[in-house]
Amino acid sequence: MNNKTKRLLVYFVGLFILALGLTLNTKANLGVSPIISVPYGISQITGLNFGDLTFIEYVVFVFIQIWIHMSEKNKKRILSDLLQLPLSLIFTRLLNIFSAYIPTSNQLSIQLLILAMAIICTGVGAAMSLSMQFVPNPGDGIVQALAGKFNKSVGLTKNMFDCICVCMTICISLIFAHTILGIGIGTVIAVLGVGRVIALFHICLNRKSLNWFKDK
């Protein structure tokens, strides 16, 4: 197995685990990840499919990236942006499959366990897919594009973008449902925890494990 094949394998496994993590986040009923809080809130209000709404959100993210990279005349990045569209379709279908088969619980102890699993899966999945440096998930891609556009760090841009998503969700849910949907203690824990899991995952990738990616 050559190096590129190994990286593709890790990349797709990472996306699979990431989709599982994001779905578990919704099933914990303690607040979802900021990046998917808008489609989740709208799905709760309208009854529309969560995966389909997430796909629409991702399409918007992709076209914002294309607009940014067109203004920068970065044709190579535009191709990568377009490849995010079929990736988004596959990814959101995984969300629908997981959502259909993973149950929810009203027991706090089980909810906390699901939330912990969600944070671990989201962090590991994001780290695996991002570290392979193929087509980024639209949620990560738009943060990278905005960071480059405004010459800010990716970390700061990610925090600001999460805040915008949370504010939009709160506004939409208060206006149309007169209550806050999708935002809770789980949202805060996800924001803090996923980044730590990603950092820990990269630390665990020592030299010995990285040798696996070398062609034999």
Beta strands, then each sheet from edge to edge (+ up, - down):
end
